[in-house]
Amino acid sequence: MVLKISTVQKQHHKTSDFDIIYLTDDSKKNHFNGIKKCRAQNLMSEIGINDKPIVIGGTVWDWFKVRKSWNSDWVGCDIMIIDEGSQLLVSDASIAIECLNPKTGKLIVAGDHMQFGPILRATYPTFPLNHPLIFGSILQCLMRKENGNVIHEENLILREGQKHNFGPLTAQLKENWRMNEKLNSFFQMIYGKDYKISSLKETKLLPSLLFEDPDSRIQRILSPDSAIILVKLMARNKGLRNNPRTLEDKFLQTEVEVVEKIYISINNVEETKKPSLLIVTPSHRQRIAIQLKLKRYPNINLQIIDTTEKMQGKETADIVIACFGFYNLDKTSKKEFVFKINRWNVATSRARSKVIIITTDKMLDPEDIEISINKKMREGRAFLNMIENWVQNNDNNIGEKRKRENIGIIKWTISGDEKKQRND
């Protein structure tokens, strides 16, 4: 019997009527003939012992239930596929791995080292290079160099002129099935120059109708000529700048207003050409504020608005708005949160055609020396600087007479500075 099992980590797995889904393959027709469901503890009696290949899907904890119900007639599955391996702890993965046939079973771990890893609540010791990273993800634990040493986190980020070398156990998938050519050219800086659009994928461009908005800033933001746009929130009022708490609220208010204007413009496009929209927020405060504002439009189909963590491995859209309009970054915990490189990569890589990043000078050019010293924060800042440089050098509107540093960056004065507002 060929039994392939796909496991997916879910931190908060909800109990339902059915724990397991499985597909049985009809070899005569050479395709899947249907999806069936059953409780995890009833799987053995449902599938029986036969020679037909069976694909089964469930979470790690579903497979813990299956393992408890096994009997001596079944020796385990032939192939185990662990999806989202960068998020799954080694300790949790061991539960799924135990379901493999110990003699002939093969383990395949799929994941992205640049996405979020598992949440570690404890501090663990530093081990030698040849020691497996058993306290991290199963993906990181199994990624090894030629000499058997683990590939530590600092070796996972691509430097200028560097090529990825993940060792003999890791095969990098180099076909991008999600993005159009323009957007993919930025992510080649992350995943390598050989990360290319699949030849079977149809490149999708945004319809030109999107920039009919009377606000010239919205026209530039939604122009199909630019795959990534930075909207920089700015405060020119000295009185506001002297009151950080009030200013932080003003930045949030303005961020919501920008999202609202973009949202309305997109929904004015005729239905057959309307692009899909995804709004990603690092914090729940931003998510709630945007949701409350957009609920004022009951006749408009509300698109997905959620935090970055909940977006990983799930949704994609034609346009993604990433909301990083933070002004007050005084707390170390907040700086570590917003400058986490994995958070930036997840937020921006959800898009198929365009990424709109709402941000601030505090994010683009932080003066805090701690951000330069702290390796984690420094990497996040470097990612944002890569975006800024790429935007300036890849904007197709360079024929317009703008200062070089303003190309692809729309300056947006915060609420309360309306008299000083201008279309930069």
CORGIGI-V590177 format. One record per pair of residues at least 6 apart in sequence whose ideal C-beta (glycine too) atoms are under 8 Angstrom apart, sorted by the first residue. I is the first residue (numbers start at 1). J is the second residue. Records with the same first field share a line. If there is no record, write none. Layout:
BEGIN
I: J + J
END
This chain:
BEGIN
1: 49 + 50 + 51 + 52 + 53 + 54 + 78
2: 53 + 54 + 78 + 79
3: 53 + 54 + 56 + 76 + 77 + 78 + 79
4: 53 + 54 + 55 + 56 + 77 + 78 + 79 + 80 + 81
5: 55 + 56 + 57 + 58 + 63 + 77 + 79 + 80 + 81 + 96 + 99
6: 55 + 56 + 57 + 58 + 81 + 82 + 83
7: 57 + 58 + 59 + 60 + 62 + 63 + 80 + 81 + 82 + 83 + 88 + 96
8: 57 + 58 + 59 + 60 + 83 + 84
9: 59 + 60 + 84 + 87 + 88 + 89 + 92 + 118
10: 59 + 61
11: 119
13: 59 + 61 + 62
17: 39
18: 37 + 38 + 39
19: 38 + 39 + 40 + 58 + 59 + 62 + 65
20: 37 + 38 + 39 + 40 + 43 + 56 + 57 + 58 + 62 + 66
21: 35 + 36 + 37 + 56 + 57 + 58
22: 35 + 36 + 37 + 38 + 43 + 46 + 47 + 54 + 55 + 56 + 57
23: 32 + 33 + 34 + 35 + 36 + 54 + 55 + 56
24: 32 + 33 + 34 + 36 + 47 + 52 + 54
25: 31 + 32 + 33 + 52 + 53 + 54 + 55
26: 32 + 33 + 52
27: 52 + 53
32: 55
36: 46
38: 46
39: 65
40: 58 + 62 + 63 + 65 + 66 + 69
41: 65 + 66 + 68 + 69
42: 69
43: 56 + 66 + 69
44: 66 + 69 + 70 + 71 + 74
47: 54 + 56
49: 73 + 74
56: 77
58: 66
60: 88 + 92 + 93 + 95 + 96
61: 95
63: 95 + 96 + 99
64: 95
66: 99
67: 95 + 98 + 99
75: 101 + 102 + 103
76: 99 + 100 + 101 + 102 + 105
77: 99 + 100 + 101 + 105
78: 101 + 104 + 105 + 106
79: 105 + 106 + 108
80: 96 + 97 + 99 + 100 + 105 + 106 + 107 + 108
81: 108 + 109 + 110
82: 88 + 93 + 96 + 107 + 108 + 109 + 110 + 111 + 138
83: 110 + 111 + 313
84: 110 + 111 + 115 + 312 + 313
85: 93 + 109 + 110 + 111 + 137 + 138 + 139
86: 111 + 112 + 113 + 115 + 116 + 117 + 137 + 139 + 140
87: 111 + 115 + 116 + 117 + 118 + 137 + 312 + 313
88: 111 + 118 + 137 + 138 + 139
89: 118 + 136 + 137 + 138
90: 132 + 133 + 134 + 135 + 136 + 137 + 138 + 141
91: 134
92: 138
93: 109 + 138
97: 107
100: 106 + 107
109: 138 + 139 + 142
111: 137 + 139
113: 139 + 140 + 143 + 156
114: 156 + 157 + 190 + 191 + 341 + 342 + 345
115: 312 + 313 + 342 + 345 + 346
116: 308 + 309 + 312 + 342 + 343 + 346
117: 136 + 137 + 140 + 342
118: 136 + 137
120: 135 + 136
122: 135
124: 135
127: 133
129: 149 + 150 + 152
130: 147 + 148 + 149 + 150
131: 150
132: 141 + 150
133: 140 + 141 + 150 + 152
134: 141
140: 150 + 151 + 153
141: 150
142: 169 + 170
143: 150 + 151 + 166 + 167 + 169 + 170
144: 150 + 151 + 167 + 168 + 169 + 170
145: 151 + 165 + 167
146: 167 + 168
151: 166 + 167
154: 375
157: 341 + 379
158: 164 + 189 + 190 + 191 + 192
163: 192
164: 172 + 191 + 192
166: 172
172: 191 + 192
174: 191 + 192 + 194 + 195 + 196
175: 196 + 197 + 198
176: 184 + 187 + 195 + 196 + 197 + 198 + 201
177: 198 + 201
178: 316 + 349 + 352
179: 187 + 197 + 351 + 352 + 353
180: 197 + 203 + 204 + 205 + 227 + 352 + 353
181: 197 + 203
182: 227 + 394
183: 227 + 228 + 351 + 352 + 353 + 354 + 355
184: 195 + 196 + 197
185: 227 + 394
186: 227 + 228 + 386 + 387 + 390 + 394
187: 195 + 349
188: 195 + 196
189: 386 + 390
190: 345
197: 203
204: 318 + 352 + 353
205: 224 + 353
206: 222 + 224 + 275 + 318 + 319 + 353 + 354
207: 224 + 269 + 273 + 275
208: 224
209: 269 + 270 + 273
210: 222 + 223 + 224 + 265 + 266 + 269 + 275
211: 218 + 219 + 220 + 222 + 223 + 224
212: 219 + 268
213: 219 + 222 + 261 + 265 + 268
215: 261 + 265
216: 423
217: 231 + 410 + 412 + 423
218: 261 + 262 + 265
220: 226 + 229 + 397 + 410
221: 229 + 231 + 262 + 356 + 410
222: 262 + 265 + 266 + 319 + 354
223: 397
224: 353 + 354
225: 395 + 396 + 397
226: 354 + 391 + 394 + 395 + 396 + 397 + 408
227: 353 + 354 + 355 + 394
228: 348 + 354 + 355 + 356 + 357 + 387 + 390 + 391 + 394 + 408
229: 354 + 355 + 356 + 357 + 391 + 408 + 409 + 410
230: 357 + 359 + 364 + 387 + 388 + 391 + 408 + 409 + 410
231: 258 + 356 + 357 + 358 + 359 + 409 + 410 + 412
232: 359 + 360 + 361 + 364 + 409 + 410 + 411 + 412
233: 251 + 254 + 255 + 258 + 325 + 327 + 358 + 359 + 360 + 412 + 413 + 414
234: 360 + 361 + 411 + 412 + 413 + 414
235: 241 + 247 + 250 + 251 + 327 + 413 + 414 + 417
236: 413 + 417 + 420
237: 416 + 417 + 420
240: 246 + 247 + 250 + 414 + 416 + 417
241: 247
244: 327 + 328 + 330
245: 328
247: 327 + 328 + 414
248: 326 + 327 + 328
250: 414 + 415 + 416
251: 325 + 326 + 327 + 360 + 414
252: 285 + 286 + 289 + 325
253: 289 + 414 + 415
254: 325 + 412 + 414 + 415
255: 286 + 323 + 325 + 358
256: 286 + 289 + 290 + 293
257: 293 + 415
258: 358 + 412
259: 279 + 290 + 293 + 294 + 321 + 323 + 358
260: 293 + 294
262: 321 + 356
263: 277 + 294 + 297 + 300 + 303
264: 297 + 300
266: 274 + 275 + 277 + 319
267: 274 + 297 + 300 + 301
269: 275
275: 317 + 318 + 319 + 353
276: 303 + 317 + 318 + 319
277: 303 + 304 + 317 + 318 + 319 + 320 + 321
278: 303 + 304 + 311 + 315 + 316 + 317 + 319 + 320 + 321 + 350 + 351
279: 290 + 303 + 304 + 305 + 306 + 320 + 321 + 323
280: 306 + 307 + 308 + 311 + 320 + 321 + 322 + 323 + 346 + 347 + 350
281: 287 + 290 + 305 + 306 + 307 + 308 + 323
282: 307 + 308 + 323 + 324 + 337 + 338 + 343 + 347
283: 307 + 337
284: 307
286: 323 + 325
287: 305 + 306 + 307
290: 305 + 323
291: 302 + 305
294: 300 + 302 + 305
295: 302
303: 317
304: 315 + 317
308: 343 + 346 + 347
309: 346
311: 346 + 347 + 350
312: 346
315: 350
316: 350 + 351 + 352
317: 350 + 351 + 352
318: 351 + 352 + 353 + 354
319: 351 + 353 + 354 + 355 + 356
320: 347 + 348 + 350 + 351 + 354 + 355 + 356
321: 356 + 358
322: 344 + 347 + 348 + 355 + 356 + 357 + 358
323: 358
324: 338 + 347 + 357 + 358 + 359 + 360 + 363
325: 358 + 359 + 360
326: 334 + 338 + 359 + 360 + 362 + 363
327: 360 + 362
328: 334 + 362
329: 335 + 338 + 362 + 363 + 366 + 368
332: 370
335: 368 + 370 + 371 + 374 + 377
336: 374 + 376 + 377
337: 343
338: 363 + 380
339: 371 + 376 + 377 + 378 + 379 + 380 + 381 + 384
340: 376 + 380
341: 376 + 379 + 380 + 382 + 383
343: 380
344: 380 + 383 + 384
345: 383
348: 355 + 357 + 387
357: 387
359: 384
363: 384
364: 384 + 385 + 388
366: 381
370: 377
371: 377 + 378 + 381
372: 378 + 381
388: 409
391: 407 + 408 + 409
392: 404 + 405 + 407 + 408 + 409
394: 408
395: 407 + 408
397: 407
398: 407
406: 424
410: 424
411: 422 + 424
413: 420 + 421 + 422
END
